[in-house]
């Protein structure tokens, strides 16, 4: 996995943090971390779309955010994770992996 995909993964994980922060932040420091998460996630997404296909990058970014948020809410905030939710998250992760595998980024990387 190259650096652009790793940066996209990090941006998606930042999205999980700021989405959780929107719901659970209650102090100035927590709101500052939420704002930092928003900035880092979108800066990372904007940067990687210069090389990766925009549609694929955005789908992967939001998929990481959605799947990660569901799992983080269950792990850290005791939100129920039933079999149906878990199955849908697994299907989403398979779709994200499929998009990554089928993306042709080598041609764009050579151009730069």
QUIVENSUL-V708938 format. One record per backbone hydrogen bond with DSSP energy under -0.5 kcal/mol. CO is the residue of the C=O (numbers start at 1). NH is the residue of the N-H. Records with the same first field share a line. If there is no record, write none. Layout:
CO = NH ; NH
This chain:
2 = 6
3 = 7
4 = 8
5 = 9
6 = 10
7 = 11
8 = 12
9 = 13
10 = 14
11 = 15
12 = 16
13 = 17
14 = 18
15 = 19
16 = 20
17 = 21
18 = 22
19 = 23
20 = 24
21 = 25
27 = 31
28 = 32
29 = 33
30 = 34
31 = 35
32 = 36
33 = 37
34 = 38
35 = 39
36 = 40
37 = 41
38 = 42
39 = 43
40 = 44
41 = 45
42 = 46
43 = 47
44 = 48
45 = 49
47 = 50
48 = 51 ; 52
53 = 57
54 = 58
55 = 59
56 = 60
57 = 61
58 = 62
59 = 63
60 = 64
61 = 65
62 = 66
63 = 67
64 = 68
65 = 69
66 = 70
67 = 71
68 = 72
69 = 73
70 = 74
71 = 75
72 = 76 ; 77
73 = 77 ; 79
74 = 78
80 = 82
82 = 86
83 = 87
84 = 88
85 = 89
86 = 90
87 = 91
88 = 92
89 = 93
90 = 94
91 = 95
92 = 96
93 = 97
94 = 98
95 = 99
96 = 100
97 = 101
98 = 102
99 = 103
100 = 103
103 = 105
105 = 109
106 = 110
107 = 111
108 = 112
